[in-house]
Amino acid sequence: MSDNETKAEGQEAPQAQKANFAPQRIYVKDISFESPNSPVVFQKEWKPEVKMDLQTRNSDLGDGHFEVVVSVTLTVSVEGMTAYIAEVQQAGIFKAEGLESTRLAQAINAFGPNFLFPYLREAVDSVLTKGSFPSLMLAPVNFDALFAQAVMKQQQEQAAAQADETTTH
């Protein structure tokens, strides 16, 4: 008997919902570049000091769709002079199906950023090239480990809050 024939007459067979977290659209949400000290900075010896700020955020768009955004701000100085400031927000819309809350949180906060990071790196490289600066290879980021640390920190804070609550009562 085939799978299609296993249901009884007039009864629907329960369908197992597959767990899925898939990209629907990838896009640059915001990009900005400024080189406030050009062309003078081009005459300096290129020994850059790099400051990088990396952040992620997400929002529920409804109907199982989520926007995930990975943002980076790079401030690069040479001999104490700002060479450039580059900001890129790489985003994606992901469709989530059949994920319980813990797995959904991991998908949104780890898988999504891991998926988007190569696109972010390419966007940064492109804008720097157009600004006439050398490429800056962003080191890989382990968003899974960052998510695990955030969960652990949240659990520790909740445990500390519960401990405070029981000692004050």
N, C-alpha and C positions, 0 to 999 in steps of 0.2 A: 504494500500500500504506500502511495506517495505521501509526502508531507501535506499536500493539499487535500488528501482524502482522510486525514486523521480526525477531523472534527465531526462531531455527531450532527445528524440532520437538524438544521435550524439553529445550531449553536455556533457562535464564533469562537475560534481557538484563541486563547490569550496570546498576544504577541509580546515577546521579550523586547523591551526597548534597549537598543544598543547605546552604549555610552559613546559620545562623540563630542569633540571640541575642534571645530574646523574653521579656518579663515574664510571669510566671505569677501573681504576687500582690504587691501593694504594701501596706505596713502601717507603722504607728508602732510601733517596737520598745520605745522608752522615751521618756518625756516628764516633765520636772520643771520646776517654777517656784517660786521663792521671792522674796518681797519683804520682807527682814528689817527694813527701816526704814520700813515703811508704818505709819501714815498720815503720819508726819512728812515723808517724802520728797515727798508730794504738795503740800506747801506751799513747796517750793523752786522757783526758776526753772528751767524745763526746758531745760537746756543739757547734754545727756548726753555722757559720755565712754564710748565703747563699746570693749570688748575682745572680740574674737571668736577662737575656736579652732575650726577646721574640720578634720575627719579623715574618712578613708574606710577601710573594711576589708572583707574578703570571706572567705567560707569555702565549701569544696566540700562540697555536701550529698550527692554521689554521683549516679549515673545521669544525668550531664549537667546537674544542677541546681546553681546557685550562689546563695548569699545575698550581697547587696551592702548595706552599711550606710554611710550618710552621717550623720555626727554633727556637731552644732554646739553650742558652749557660748558663751553671751553673758553677759558681766558688764558691767552698765551702772551707772555712778556719776553722781551729780549733786552738785556742790560737795563732792567727797571722800566722799560717803555712798553706799553701795551701794543703788541703787534696786531692782534685781532681778538675779537669776541665772536664766537659762532654758537648759535643756538639752533637745535633741531628737535622737533617733536615728530617722531615716527609713530603712526597709529595703525590700528587694524580693527576691523569688525569681525568678531568670531561668533559662530553659532554653537550653542551648547545644548546637548540633548542627553538625557538619561544619566546625568552626573549627580550624585548625592553631594551635599553641601561642602564636605571636606575636599572631595576631588574637584568640585567646581572651583573652590577657592584656589587650589593649587594650579588648576588650568589657567585661571585668569591672572594669577600673580606670578607664575613661574613659566608655564608653557608659552603663554602669549608673549611676554617680554623676550624669552629665548628665541621665539620665532621671528620677532620684529628686529632684533638686534643687528643681524647682518644688513638689513635695509637701512638702519640708522647709520651704520658704519659707512655704507656706500654714499649716503646723502652727505655726511660730514666730509668725506674725501672729495666729493664733487664740488662742494662749495669752497673748500680750501684751495683746490686747483684753480677755480675761477677767480679766486682772490690773489693768485700768483704766489701761494705759499706751498711749501712741501707737504706731502700727505702726512697725516697723523694717524697711525694705525691704533685704533682703540683696542685695548686688551680685552679678551673675552671676559664676560661676566657670568658667574654661576647664579642665575636667578633662582634655581632650585634651593641652593644653600641659603641665599638671602631670605627666601620665603620660610624655610625651616627655622632660621634664626628669629624671624619676626613672630612665628607661631610660638616658639619656645619662650620668647620674651613676654608675649601676651599671657601665656599660661603662668609664668612666674609672677607677673603683676597681679593676675587674678588670685593666685594662691596667697600672695602677700596681703591683698585687700581682704580676703576671707579670714586670714589669720588676725589681722588688725580688728576686724569686726567681732570676732569671737573673744578677743582679749579686752575689748572695750565694753562688752556687755556683761 
